[in-house]
Amino acid sequence: MSLHSGHRQRVRDRFLSDGLDSFNEHQVLEMLLFYCCPRKDTNELAHRLISEFGSLVRVLEAPVKE
């Protein structure tokens, strides 16, 4: 069994029990990316996007082309 096995479910469970206030920006983005990248490691992508754009808000406000 992989270290990452069940990761998405653990994140969802944490969201349901603790809410988004307990998440860092990259964790919020990672969870959002679950729904558009069903078979990809979204943690690395979330970190890259936050690093590139500077914040979760800027990622969400970025032009589609970017």
All heavy atoms as TSV, in Angstrom:
chain	resi	resn	atom	element	x	y	z
A	1	MET	N	N	0.852	-1.189	0.000
A	1	MET	CA	C	0.000	0.000	0.000
A	1	MET	C	C	0.893	1.246	0.000
A	1	MET	O	O	1.868	1.331	0.714
A	1	MET	CB	C	-0.908	-0.011	1.227
A	1	MET	CG	C	-1.877	1.152	1.236
A	1	MET	SD	S	-2.986	1.166	2.651
A	1	MET	CE	C	-4.098	-0.112	2.183
A	2	SER	N	N	0.530	2.210	-0.795
A	2	SER	CA	C	1.288	3.452	-0.938
A	2	SER	C	C	1.091	4.371	0.270
A	2	SER	O	O	0.038	4.372	0.910
A	2	SER	CB	C	0.822	4.180	-2.199
A	2	SER	OG	O	1.281	5.504	-2.223
A	3	LEU	N	N	2.110	5.158	0.562
A	3	LEU	CA	C	2.039	6.170	1.618
A	3	LEU	C	C	0.886	7.132	1.355
A	3	LEU	O	O	0.256	7.636	2.273
A	3	LEU	CB	C	3.366	6.939	1.686
A	3	LEU	CG	C	3.421	8.181	2.550
A	3	LEU	CD1	C	3.298	7.789	4.023
A	3	LEU	CD2	C	4.712	8.921	2.318
A	4	HIS	N	N	0.603	7.375	0.077
A	4	HIS	CA	C	-0.429	8.335	-0.307
A	4	HIS	C	C	-1.820	7.716	-0.406
A	4	HIS	O	O	-2.789	8.426	-0.649
A	4	HIS	CB	C	-0.054	9.007	-1.630
A	4	HIS	CG	C	1.258	9.720	-1.551
A	4	HIS	ND1	N	1.453	10.851	-0.803
A	4	HIS	CD2	C	2.464	9.435	-2.099
A	4	HIS	CE1	C	2.706	11.244	-0.904
A	4	HIS	NE2	N	3.338	10.398	-1.680
A	5	SER	N	N	-1.899	6.421	-0.218
A	5	SER	CA	C	-3.185	5.740	-0.296
A	5	SER	C	C	-4.158	6.324	0.723
A	5	SER	O	O	-3.845	6.436	1.903
A	5	SER	CB	C	-2.982	4.246	-0.043
A	5	SER	OG	O	-4.206	3.569	-0.123
A	6	GLY	N	N	-5.312	6.741	0.239
A	6	GLY	CA	C	-6.324	7.304	1.118
A	6	GLY	C	C	-6.135	8.772	1.459
A	6	GLY	O	O	-6.902	9.337	2.241
A	7	HIS	N	N	-5.131	9.406	0.858
A	7	HIS	CA	C	-4.831	10.809	1.168
A	7	HIS	C	C	-6.026	11.719	0.899
A	7	HIS	O	O	-6.386	12.553	1.734
A	7	HIS	CB	C	-3.611	11.284	0.380
A	7	HIS	CG	C	-3.333	12.745	0.530
A	7	HIS	ND1	N	-2.880	13.287	1.708
A	7	HIS	CD2	C	-3.469	13.771	-0.334
A	7	HIS	CE1	C	-2.745	14.595	1.558
A	7	HIS	NE2	N	-3.090	14.917	0.318
A	8	ARG	N	N	-6.638	11.569	-0.248
A	8	ARG	CA	C	-7.766	12.443	-0.603
A	8	ARG	C	C	-8.912	12.283	0.403
A	8	ARG	O	O	-9.530	13.267	0.794
A	8	ARG	CB	C	-8.256	12.165	-2.021
A	8	ARG	CG	C	-7.273	12.661	-3.059
A	8	ARG	CD	C	-7.741	12.378	-4.458
A	8	ARG	NE	N	-6.746	12.881	-5.395
A	8	ARG	CZ	C	-7.024	13.469	-6.540
A	8	ARG	NH1	N	-8.272	13.610	-6.921
A	8	ARG	NH2	N	-6.071	13.909	-7.322
A	9	GLN	N	N	-9.172	11.073	0.813
A	9	GLN	CA	C	-10.244	10.864	1.785
A	9	GLN	C	C	-9.887	11.486	3.131
A	9	GLN	O	O	-10.733	12.086	3.796
A	9	GLN	CB	C	-10.557	9.371	1.952
A	9	GLN	CG	C	-11.791	9.126	2.796
A	9	GLN	CD	C	-13.038	9.783	2.218
A	9	GLN	OE1	O	-13.355	9.610	1.038
A	9	GLN	NE2	N	-13.748	10.551	3.021
A	10	ARG	N	N	-8.627	11.374	3.531
A	10	ARG	CA	C	-8.194	12.005	4.790
A	10	ARG	C	C	-8.349	13.527	4.729
A	10	ARG	O	O	-8.783	14.159	5.700
A	10	ARG	CB	C	-6.752	11.622	5.114
A	10	ARG	CG	C	-6.584	10.185	5.565
A	10	ARG	CD	C	-5.188	9.908	6.103
A	10	ARG	NE	N	-4.126	10.149	5.136
A	10	ARG	CZ	C	-3.710	9.260	4.241
A	10	ARG	NH1	N	-4.265	8.068	4.176
A	10	ARG	NH2	N	-2.727	9.551	3.407
A	11	VAL	N	N	-8.025	14.111	3.584
A	11	VAL	CA	C	-8.184	15.559	3.411
A	11	VAL	C	C	-9.659	15.931	3.488
A	11	VAL	O	O	-10.033	16.891	4.176
A	11	VAL	CB	C	-7.552	16.040	2.081
A	11	VAL	CG1	C	-7.895	17.494	1.800
A	11	VAL	CG2	C	-6.037	15.846	2.115
A	12	ARG	N	N	-10.507	15.190	2.797
A	12	ARG	CA	C	-11.956	15.460	2.850
A	12	ARG	C	C	-12.497	15.316	4.272
A	12	ARG	O	O	-13.284	16.145	4.729
A	12	ARG	CB	C	-12.707	14.517	1.915
A	12	ARG	CG	C	-12.551	14.840	0.462
A	12	ARG	CD	C	-13.422	13.914	-0.399
A	12	ARG	NE	N	-13.032	14.003	-1.773
A	12	ARG	CZ	C	-12.330	13.086	-2.437
A	12	ARG	NH1	N	-11.969	11.963	-1.856
A	12	ARG	NH2	N	-12.000	13.266	-3.691
A	13	ASP	N	N	-12.072	14.279	4.965
A	13	ASP	CA	C	-12.517	14.063	6.344
A	13	ASP	C	C	-12.082	15.216	7.242
A	13	ASP	O	O	-12.855	15.682	8.084
A	13	ASP	CB	C	-11.971	12.743	6.894
A	13	ASP	CG	C	-12.584	11.520	6.240
A	13	ASP	OD1	O	-13.635	11.645	5.564
A	13	ASP	OD2	O	-11.992	10.428	6.400
A	14	ARG	N	N	-10.863	15.671	7.052
A	14	ARG	CA	C	-10.370	16.809	7.835
A	14	ARG	C	C	-11.189	18.062	7.544
A	14	ARG	O	O	-11.535	18.818	8.452
A	14	ARG	CB	C	-8.899	17.060	7.530
A	14	ARG	CG	C	-8.328	18.203	8.311
A	14	ARG	CD	C	-6.838	18.322	8.097
A	14	ARG	NE	N	-6.406	19.625	8.547
A	14	ARG	CZ	C	-5.423	20.312	8.020
A	14	ARG	NH1	N	-4.716	19.800	7.042
A	14	ARG	NH2	N	-5.107	21.486	8.481
A	15	PHE	N	N	-11.502	18.286	6.275
A	15	PHE	CA	C	-12.334	19.431	5.899
A	15	PHE	C	C	-13.697	19.347	6.590
A	15	PHE	O	O	-14.183	20.324	7.154
A	15	PHE	CB	C	-12.509	19.496	4.381
A	15	PHE	CG	C	-13.596	20.414	3.934
A	15	PHE	CD1	C	-13.471	21.781	4.096
A	15	PHE	CD2	C	-14.752	19.919	3.358
A	15	PHE	CE1	C	-14.487	22.651	3.689
A	15	PHE	CE2	C	-15.767	20.761	2.952
A	15	PHE	CZ	C	-15.640	22.131	3.123
A	16	LEU	N	N	-14.303	18.184	6.558
A	16	LEU	CA	C	-15.625	18.017	7.160
A	16	LEU	C	C	-15.598	18.171	8.677
A	16	LEU	O	O	-16.535	18.697	9.266
A	16	LEU	CB	C	-16.210	16.654	6.772
A	16	LEU	CG	C	-16.575	16.503	5.294
A	16	LEU	CD1	C	-16.977	15.062	4.993
A	16	LEU	CD2	C	-17.670	17.473	4.899
A	17	SER	N	N	-14.519	17.749	9.309
A	17	SER	CA	C	-14.463	17.835	10.773
A	17	SER	C	C	-13.931	19.167	11.277
A	17	SER	O	O	-14.388	19.673	12.304
A	17	SER	CB	C	-13.632	16.689	11.352
A	17	SER	OG	O	-12.270	16.828	11.011
A	18	ASP	N	N	-12.979	19.769	10.550
A	18	ASP	CA	C	-12.298	20.973	11.054
A	18	ASP	C	C	-12.571	22.233	10.246
A	18	ASP	O	O	-12.259	23.329	10.699
A	18	ASP	CB	C	-10.786	20.749	11.101
A	18	ASP	CG	C	-10.391	19.581	11.993
A	18	ASP	OD1	O	-11.191	19.224	12.880
A	18	ASP	OD2	O	-9.300	19.025	11.797
A	19	GLY	N	N	-13.085	22.089	9.019
A	19	GLY	CA	C	-13.345	23.244	8.165
A	19	GLY	C	C	-12.088	23.779	7.500
A	19	GLY	O	O	-10.964	23.368	7.811
A	20	LEU	N	N	-12.274	24.727	6.587
A	20	LEU	CA	C	-11.156	25.287	5.817
A	20	LEU	C	C	-10.212	26.133	6.668
A	20	LEU	O	O	-9.059	26.322	6.292
A	20	LEU	CB	C	-11.668	26.134	4.648
A	20	LEU	CG	C	-12.177	25.369	3.440
A	20	LEU	CD1	C	-12.634	26.339	2.362
A	20	LEU	CD2	C	-11.133	24.424	2.888
A	21	ASP	N	N	-10.680	26.647	7.797
A	21	ASP	CA	C	-9.813	27.470	8.638
A	21	ASP	C	C	-8.597	26.708	9.139
A	21	ASP	O	O	-7.592	27.313	9.500
A	21	ASP	CB	C	-10.592	28.045	9.824
A	21	ASP	CG	C	-11.596	29.098	9.398
A	21	ASP	OD1	O	-11.440	29.663	8.289
A	21	ASP	OD2	O	-12.530	29.365	10.169
A	22	SER	N	N	-8.675	25.393	9.155
A	22	SER	CA	C	-7.551	24.583	9.623
A	22	SER	C	C	-6.554	24.266	8.508
A	22	SER	O	O	-5.535	23.637	8.755
A	22	SER	CB	C	-8.059	23.277	10.241
A	22	SER	OG	O	-8.591	22.426	9.239
A	23	PHE	N	N	-6.844	24.709	7.291
A	23	PHE	CA	C	-6.003	24.406	6.129
A	23	PHE	C	C	-5.095	25.580	5.781
A	23	PHE	O	O	-5.485	26.738	5.934
A	23	PHE	CB	C	-6.885	24.130	4.900
A	23	PHE	CG	C	-7.526	22.784	4.870
A	23	PHE	CD1	C	-8.386	22.370	5.871
A	23	PHE	CD2	C	-7.285	21.922	3.821
A	23	PHE	CE1	C	-8.993	21.132	5.836
A	23	PHE	CE2	C	-7.892	20.671	3.770
A	23	PHE	CZ	C	-8.741	20.281	4.785
A	24	ASN	N	N	-3.909	25.259	5.273
A	24	ASN	CA	C	-3.053	26.272	4.648
A	24	ASN	C	C	-3.580	26.521	3.239
A	24	ASN	O	O	-4.344	25.710	2.696
A	24	ASN	CB	C	-1.601	25.769	4.544
A	24	ASN	CG	C	-0.960	25.604	5.891
A	24	ASN	OD1	O	-1.150	26.423	6.789
A	24	ASN	ND2	N	-0.211	24.532	6.060
A	25	GLU	N	N	-3.148	27.617	2.617
A	25	GLU	CA	C	-3.612	27.947	1.264
A	25	GLU	C	C	-3.384	26.815	0.274
A	25	GLU	O	O	-4.254	26.490	-0.525
A	25	GLU	CB	C	-2.928	29.216	0.748
A	25	GLU	CG	C	-3.442	30.482	1.357
A	25	GLU	CD	C	-2.922	31.713	0.635
A	25	GLU	OE1	O	-1.813	31.677	0.058
A	25	GLU	OE2	O	-3.652	32.717	0.648
A	26	HIS	N	N	-2.196	26.216	0.312
A	26	HIS	CA	C	-1.911	25.156	-0.659
A	26	HIS	C	C	-2.804	23.943	-0.422
A	26	HIS	O	O	-3.150	23.234	-1.365
A	26	HIS	CB	C	-0.426	24.769	-0.643
A	26	HIS	CG	C	-0.025	23.904	0.495
A	26	HIS	ND1	N	0.309	24.408	1.728
A	26	HIS	CD2	C	0.061	22.557	0.597
A	26	HIS	CE1	C	0.604	23.406	2.535
A	26	HIS	NE2	N	0.463	22.276	1.878
A	27	GLN	N	N	-3.233	23.706	0.811
A	27	GLN	CA	C	-4.114	22.577	1.093
A	27	GLN	C	C	-5.531	22.828	0.571
A	27	GLN	O	O	-6.183	21.905	0.086
A	27	GLN	CB	C	-4.135	22.290	2.597
A	27	GLN	CG	C	-2.796	21.788	3.098
A	27	GLN	CD	C	-2.713	21.778	4.610
A	27	GLN	OE1	O	-3.166	22.705	5.285
A	27	GLN	NE2	N	-2.130	20.724	5.149
A	28	VAL	N	N	-5.984	24.068	0.654
A	28	VAL	CA	C	-7.286	24.422	0.080
A	28	VAL	C	C	-7.243	24.208	-1.428
A	28	VAL	O	O	-8.130	23.577	-2.014
A	28	VAL	CB	C	-7.667	25.890	0.400
A	28	VAL	CG1	C	-8.926	26.299	-0.349
A	28	VAL	CG2	C	-7.825	26.106	1.895
A	29	LEU	N	N	-6.194	24.715	-2.051
A	29	LEU	CA	C	-6.058	24.564	-3.500
A	29	LEU	C	C	-5.927	23.097	-3.880
A	29	LEU	O	O	-6.533	22.642	-4.858
A	29	LEU	CB	C	-4.858	25.370	-4.000
A	29	LEU	CG	C	-4.635	25.388	-5.499
A	29	LEU	CD1	C	-5.878	25.863	-6.246
A	29	LEU	CD2	C	-3.439	26.275	-5.830
A	30	GLU	N	N	-5.157	22.348	-3.115
A	30	GLU	CA	C	-5.008	20.918	-3.385
A	30	GLU	C	C	-6.378	20.230	-3.388
A	30	GLU	O	O	-6.685	19.452	-4.289
A	30	GLU	CB	C	-4.115	20.273	-2.324
A	30	GLU	CG	C	-3.971	18.782	-2.480
A	30	GLU	CD	C	-3.197	18.119	-1.358
A	30	GLU	OE1	O	-2.911	18.760	-0.329
A	30	GLU	OE2	O	-2.907	16.919	-1.516
A	31	MET	N	N	-7.196	20.543	-2.411
A	31	MET	CA	C	-8.516	19.916	-2.338
A	31	MET	C	C	-9.388	20.337	-3.530
A	31	MET	O	O	-10.098	19.512	-4.111
A	31	MET	CB	C	-9.209	20.253	-1.029
A	31	MET	CG	C	-10.450	19.431	-0.803
A	31	MET	SD	S	-11.178	19.615	0.818
A	31	MET	CE	C	-11.735	21.305	0.743
A	32	LEU	N	N	-9.333	21.596	-3.921
A	32	LEU	CA	C	-10.093	22.045	-5.089
A	32	LEU	C	C	-9.633	21.315	-6.357
A	32	LEU	O	O	-10.445	20.966	-7.211
A	32	LEU	CB	C	-9.949	23.555	-5.278
A	32	LEU	CG	C	-10.630	24.435	-4.237
A	32	LEU	CD1	C	-10.236	25.888	-4.435
A	32	LEU	CD2	C	-12.139	24.261	-4.295
A	33	LEU	N	N	-8.335	21.097	-6.452
A	33	LEU	CA	C	-7.780	20.432	-7.635
A	33	LEU	C	C	-8.158	18.951	-7.711
A	33	LEU	O	O	-8.106	18.356	-8.788
A	33	LEU	CB	C	-6.258	20.592	-7.666
A	33	LEU	CG	C	-5.755	21.998	-7.962
A	33	LEU	CD1	C	-4.257	22.098	-7.687
A	33	LEU	CD2	C	-6.073	22.410	-9.379
A	34	PHE	N	N	-8.550	18.352	-6.584
A	34	PHE	CA	C	-9.005	16.950	-6.600
A	34	PHE	C	C	-10.074	16.742	-7.664
A	34	PHE	O	O	-10.141	15.699	-8.303
A	34	PHE	CB	C	-9.643	16.558	-5.264
A	34	PHE	CG	C	-8.722	16.363	-4.100
A	34	PHE	CD1	C	-9.261	16.189	-2.838
A	34	PHE	CD2	C	-7.346	16.353	-4.233
A	34	PHE	CE1	C	-8.454	16.000	-1.728
A	34	PHE	CE2	C	-6.526	16.172	-3.129
A	34	PHE	CZ	C	-7.090	15.988	-1.878
A	35	TYR	N	N	-10.940	17.748	-7.826
A	35	TYR	CA	C	-12.112	17.595	-8.673
A	35	TYR	C	C	-11.834	17.806	-10.160
A	35	TYR	O	O	-12.636	17.402	-10.994
A	35	TYR	CB	C	-13.225	18.512	-8.172
A	35	TYR	CG	C	-13.574	18.151	-6.746
A	35	TYR	CD1	C	-13.058	18.875	-5.680
A	35	TYR	CD2	C	-14.346	17.031	-6.475
A	35	TYR	CE1	C	-13.334	18.504	-4.366
A	35	TYR	CE2	C	-14.627	16.657	-5.168
A	35	TYR	CZ	C	-14.116	17.390	-4.122
A	35	TYR	OH	O	-14.376	17.018	-2.830
A	36	CYS	N	N	-10.718	18.425	-10.486
A	36	CYS	CA	C	-10.391	18.589	-11.907
A	36	CYS	C	C	-9.194	17.738	-12.323
A	36	CYS	O	O	-8.926	17.614	-13.508
A	36	CYS	CB	C	-10.167	20.064	-12.245
A	36	CYS	SG	S	-8.780	20.817	-11.425
A	37	CYS	N	N	-8.508	17.162	-11.373
A	37	CYS	CA	C	-7.356	16.296	-11.659
A	37	CYS	C	C	-7.532	14.991	-10.883
A	37	CYS	O	O	-6.852	14.751	-9.881
A	37	CYS	CB	C	-6.061	16.968	-11.229
A	37	CYS	SG	S	-5.738	18.566	-11.943
A	38	PRO	N	N	-8.445	14.126	-11.325
A	38	PRO	CA	C	-8.813	12.969	-10.522
A	38	PRO	C	C	-7.713	11.930	-10.299
A	38	PRO	O	O	-7.779	11.183	-9.350
A	38	PRO	CB	C	-9.987	12.357	-11.295
A	38	PRO	CG	C	-9.855	12.863	-12.675
A	38	PRO	CD	C	-9.190	14.202	-12.573
A	39	ARG	N	N	-6.693	11.906	-11.110
A	39	ARG	CA	C	-5.663	10.869	-10.966
A	39	ARG	C	C	-4.256	11.450	-10.909
A	39	ARG	O	O	-3.302	10.825	-11.356
A	39	ARG	CB	C	-5.760	9.877	-12.113
A	39	ARG	CG	C	-7.088	9.173	-12.186
A	39	ARG	CD	C	-7.038	8.006	-13.132
A	39	ARG	NE	N	-8.336	7.497	-13.474
A	39	ARG	CZ	C	-9.102	6.759	-12.695
A	39	ARG	NH1	N	-8.690	6.483	-11.489
A	39	ARG	NH2	N	-10.271	6.325	-13.108
A	40	LYS	N	N	-4.138	12.637	-10.349
A	40	LYS	CA	C	-2.842	13.306	-10.308
A	40	LYS	C	C	-2.549	13.765	-8.885
A	40	LYS	O	O	-3.463	14.072	-8.133
A	40	LYS	CB	C	-2.879	14.516	-11.248
A	40	LYS	CG	C	-1.566	15.227	-11.359
A	40	LYS	CD	C	-1.636	16.314	-12.407
A	40	LYS	CE	C	-0.345	17.075	-12.365
A	40	LYS	NZ	N	0.283	17.274	-13.588
A	41	ASP	N	N	-1.260	13.817	-8.539
A	41	ASP	CA	C	-0.856	14.335	-7.241
A	41	ASP	C	C	-1.066	15.843	-7.248
A	41	ASP	O	O	-0.293	16.579	-7.848
A	41	ASP	CB	C	0.606	13.995	-6.966
A	41	ASP	CG	C	1.114	14.560	-5.645
A	41	ASP	OD1	O	0.344	15.230	-4.928
A	41	ASP	OD2	O	2.289	14.321	-5.328
A	42	THR	N	N	-2.120	16.305	-6.611
A	42	THR	CA	C	-2.454	17.725	-6.639
A	42	THR	C	C	-1.674	18.538	-5.611
A	42	THR	O	O	-1.651	19.755	-5.698
A	42	THR	CB	C	-3.964	17.936	-6.433
A	42	THR	OG1	O	-4.356	17.362	-5.191
A	42	THR	CG2	C	-4.760	17.328	-7.566
A	43	ASN	N	N	-1.016	17.876	-4.661
A	43	ASN	CA	C	-0.235	18.594	-3.658
A	43	ASN	C	C	0.917	19.355	-4.313
A	43	ASN	O	O	1.102	20.549	-4.080
A	43	ASN	CB	C	0.282	17.631	-2.591
A	43	ASN	CG	C	0.975	18.331	-1.447
A	43	ASN	OD1	O	0.830	19.529	-1.251
A	43	ASN	ND2	N	1.730	17.581	-0.684
A	44	GLU	N	N	1.675	18.668	-5.129
A	44	GLU	CA	C	2.802	19.301	-5.824
A	44	GLU	C	C	2.321	20.444	-6.719
A	44	GLU	O	O	2.910	21.527	-6.740
A	44	GLU	CB	C	3.553	18.260	-6.656
A	44	GLU	CG	C	4.742	18.828	-7.387
A	44	GLU	CD	C	5.434	17.784	-8.246
A	44	GLU	OE1	O	5.440	16.596	-7.879
A	44	GLU	OE2	O	5.975	18.186	-9.293
A	45	LEU	N	N	1.239	20.222	-7.450
A	45	LEU	CA	C	0.678	21.245	-8.333
A	45	LEU	C	C	0.207	22.454	-7.529
A	45	LEU	O	O	0.463	23.598	-7.910
A	45	LEU	CB	C	-0.477	20.658	-9.147
A	45	LEU	CG	C	-1.213	21.600	-10.085
A	45	LEU	CD1	C	-0.262	22.259	-11.085
A	45	LEU	CD2	C	-2.339	20.853	-10.796
A	46	ALA	N	N	-0.446	22.224	-6.409
A	46	ALA	CA	C	-0.918	23.320	-5.560
A	46	ALA	C	C	0.250	24.160	-5.060
A	46	ALA	O	O	0.205	25.393	-5.101
A	46	ALA	CB	C	-1.726	22.770	-4.388
A	47	HIS	N	N	1.308	23.510	-4.606
A	47	HIS	CA	C	2.496	24.243	-4.146
A	47	HIS	C	C	3.096	25.073	-5.275
A	47	HIS	O	O	3.475	26.231	-5.072
A	47	HIS	CB	C	3.556	23.269	-3.609
A	47	HIS	CG	C	3.329	22.829	-2.207
A	47	HIS	ND1	N	3.603	23.628	-1.123
A	47	HIS	CD2	C	2.851	21.674	-1.706
A	47	HIS	CE1	C	3.317	22.984	-0.018
A	47	HIS	NE2	N	2.846	21.789	-0.342
A	48	ARG	N	N	3.179	24.490	-6.467
A	48	ARG	CA	C	3.747	25.196	-7.621
A	48	ARG	C	C	2.929	26.420	-7.986
A	48	ARG	O	O	3.473	27.498	-8.254
A	48	ARG	CB	C	3.841	24.236	-8.809
A	48	ARG	CG	C	5.200	24.173	-9.418
A	48	ARG	CD	C	5.402	23.239	-10.576
A	48	ARG	NE	N	4.244	22.857	-11.351
A	48	ARG	CZ	C	3.781	21.615	-11.453
A	48	ARG	NH1	N	4.367	20.629	-10.825
A	48	ARG	NH2	N	2.740	21.346	-12.196
A	49	LEU	N	N	1.602	26.272	-7.998
A	49	LEU	CA	C	0.726	27.393	-8.351
A	49	LEU	C	C	0.800	28.516	-7.317
A	49	LEU	O	O	0.878	29.696	-7.682
A	49	LEU	CB	C	-0.714	26.911	-8.513
A	49	LEU	CG	C	-0.990	26.062	-9.749
A	49	LEU	CD1	C	-2.362	25.395	-9.652
A	49	LEU	CD2	C	-0.885	26.915	-11.003
A	50	ILE	N	N	0.789	28.177	-6.040
A	50	ILE	CA	C	0.897	29.194	-4.991
A	50	ILE	C	C	2.245	29.905	-5.112
A	50	ILE	O	O	2.328	31.136	-5.005
A	50	ILE	CB	C	0.740	28.575	-3.585
A	50	ILE	CG1	C	-0.657	27.977	-3.392
A	50	ILE	CG2	C	1.078	29.588	-2.501
A	50	ILE	CD1	C	-1.787	28.949	-3.207
A	51	SER	N	N	3.288	29.152	-5.370
A	51	SER	CA	C	4.620	29.747	-5.525
A	51	SER	C	C	4.664	30.693	-6.723
A	51	SER	O	O	5.200	31.791	-6.644
A	51	SER	CB	C	5.659	28.638	-5.693
A	51	SER	OG	O	6.932	29.179	-5.886
A	52	GLU	N	N	4.078	30.267	-7.831
A	52	GLU	CA	C	4.096	31.076	-9.052
A	52	GLU	C	C	3.255	32.349	-8.921
A	52	GLU	O	O	3.677	33.420	-9.343
A	52	GLU	CB	C	3.595	30.256	-10.234
A	52	GLU	CG	C	3.622	31.018	-11.539
A	52	GLU	CD	C	3.215	30.172	-12.741
A	52	GLU	OE1	O	3.331	28.935	-12.668
A	52	GLU	OE2	O	2.792	30.765	-13.737
A	53	PHE	N	N	2.077	32.236	-8.349
A	53	PHE	CA	C	1.156	33.376	-8.297
A	53	PHE	C	C	1.196	34.140	-6.981
A	53	PHE	O	O	0.707	35.263	-6.908
A	53	PHE	CB	C	-0.277	32.916	-8.601
A	53	PHE	CG	C	-0.451	32.503	-10.034
A	53	PHE	CD1	C	-0.403	31.170	-10.401
A	53	PHE	CD2	C	-0.649	33.449	-11.028
A	53	PHE	CE1	C	-0.552	30.783	-11.721
A	53	PHE	CE2	C	-0.796	33.083	-12.352
A	53	PHE	CZ	C	-0.744	31.746	-12.702
A	54	GLY	N	N	1.727	33.544	-5.923
A	54	GLY	CA	C	1.913	34.264	-4.669
A	54	GLY	C	C	0.870	34.042	-3.596
A	54	GLY	O	O	1.136	34.262	-2.429
A	55	SER	N	N	-0.329	33.608	-3.980
A	55	SER	CA	C	-1.377	33.349	-2.983
A	55	SER	C	C	-2.513	32.581	-3.629
A	55	SER	O	O	-2.629	32.540	-4.864
A	55	SER	CB	C	-1.915	34.654	-2.394
A	55	SER	OG	O	-2.706	35.345	-3.345
A	56	LEU	N	N	-3.368	32.022	-2.806
A	56	LEU	CA	C	-4.535	31.319	-3.307
A	56	LEU	C	C	-5.447	32.261	-4.077
A	56	LEU	O	O	-5.924	31.933	-5.165
A	56	LEU	CB	C	-5.308	30.668	-2.144
A	56	LEU	CG	C	-6.624	29.984	-2.505
A	56	LEU	CD1	C	-6.406	28.857	-3.500
A	56	LEU	CD2	C	-7.311	29.478	-1.248
A	57	VAL	N	N	-5.662	33.443	-3.545
A	57	VAL	CA	C	-6.524	34.428	-4.220
A	57	VAL	C	C	-5.985	34.747	-5.612
A	57	VAL	O	O	-6.737	34.782	-6.585
A	57	VAL	CB	C	-6.660	35.714	-3.374
A	57	VAL	CG1	C	-7.341	36.818	-4.156
A	57	VAL	CG2	C	-7.418	35.422	-2.093
A	58	ARG	N	N	-4.689	34.935	-5.721
A	58	ARG	CA	C	-4.101	35.259	-7.031
A	58	ARG	C	C	-4.197	34.087	-8.003
A	58	ARG	O	O	-4.344	34.286	-9.208
A	58	ARG	CB	C	-2.670	35.714	-6.867
A	58	ARG	CG	C	-2.586	37.098	-6.268
A	58	ARG	CD	C	-1.167	37.572	-6.222
A	58	ARG	NE	N	-1.111	38.955	-5.769
A	58	ARG	CZ	C	-0.029	39.516	-5.309
A	58	ARG	NH1	N	1.101	38.836	-5.232
A	58	ARG	NH2	N	-0.052	40.774	-4.912
A	59	VAL	N	N	-4.097	32.873	-7.481
A	59	VAL	CA	C	-4.290	31.699	-8.357
A	59	VAL	C	C	-5.704	31.706	-8.903
A	59	VAL	O	O	-5.929	31.543	-10.105
A	59	VAL	CB	C	-4.034	30.372	-7.590
A	59	VAL	CG1	C	-4.461	29.166	-8.425
A	59	VAL	CG2	C	-2.574	30.242	-7.193
A	60	LEU	N	N	-6.682	31.931	-8.023
A	60	LEU	CA	C	-8.075	31.902	-8.438
A	60	LEU	C	C	-8.445	33.057	-9.353
A	60	LEU	O	O	-9.366	32.952	-10.165
A	60	LEU	CB	C	-8.986	31.871	-7.205
A	60	LEU	CG	C	-8.839	30.644	-6.312
A	60	LEU	CD1	C	-9.688	30.788	-5.070
A	60	LEU	CD2	C	-9.166	29.371	-7.054
A	61	GLU	N	N	-7.735	34.177	-9.237
A	61	GLU	CA	C	-8.009	35.357	-10.066
A	61	GLU	C	C	-7.166	35.407	-11.331
A	61	GLU	O	O	-7.351	36.283	-12.155
A	61	GLU	CB	C	-7.772	36.624	-9.252
A	61	GLU	CG	C	-8.787	36.834	-8.141
A	61	GLU	CD	C	-8.515	38.075	-7.312
A	61	GLU	OE1	O	-7.360	38.590	-7.331
A	61	GLU	OE2	O	-9.439	38.514	-6.626
A	62	ALA	N	N	-6.255	34.468	-11.497
A	62	ALA	CA	C	-5.354	34.479	-12.658
A	62	ALA	C	C	-6.141	34.289	-13.956
A	62	ALA	O	O	-7.132	33.554	-13.988
A	62	ALA	CB	C	-4.309	33.362	-12.529
A	63	PRO	N	N	-5.694	34.958	-15.005
A	63	PRO	CA	C	-6.335	34.762	-16.313
A	63	PRO	C	C	-6.255	33.292	-16.734
A	63	PRO	O	O	-5.281	32.603	-16.415
A	63	PRO	CB	C	-5.507	35.632	-17.250
A	63	PRO	CG	C	-4.828	36.631	-16.376
A	63	PRO	CD	C	-4.605	35.930	-15.066
A	64	VAL	N	N	-7.244	32.828	-17.432
A	64	VAL	CA	C	-7.305	31.437	-17.853
A	64	VAL	C	C	-6.055	31.045	-18.645
A	64	VAL	O	O	-5.543	29.935	-18.495
A	64	VAL	CB	C	-8.583	31.186	-18.691
A	64	VAL	CG1	C	-8.593	29.776	-19.275
A	64	VAL	CG2	C	-9.814	31.431	-17.843
A	65	LYS	N	N	-5.544	31.956	-19.461
A	65	LYS	CA	C	-4.344	31.665	-20.265
A	65	LYS	C	C	-3.141	31.280	-19.415
A	65	LYS	O	O	-2.309	30.525	-19.828
A	65	LYS	CB	C	-3.977	32.867	-21.115
A	65	LYS	CG	C	-4.858	33.086	-22.299
A	65	LYS	CD	C	-4.232	34.115	-23.206
A	65	LYS	CE	C	-5.188	35.257	-23.436
A	65	LYS	NZ	N	-4.632	36.283	-24.312
A	66	GLU	N	N	-3.059	31.883	-18.244
A	66	GLU	CA	C	-1.919	31.594	-17.364
A	66	GLU	C	C	-2.119	30.286	-16.652
A	66	GLU	O	O	-1.242	29.661	-16.163
A	66	GLU	CB	C	-1.723	32.725	-16.372
A	66	GLU	CG	C	-1.258	33.980	-17.051
A	66	GLU	CD	C	-0.938	35.091	-16.080
A	66	GLU	OE1	O	-0.506	34.836	-14.958
A	66	GLU	OE2	O	-1.139	36.261	-16.457
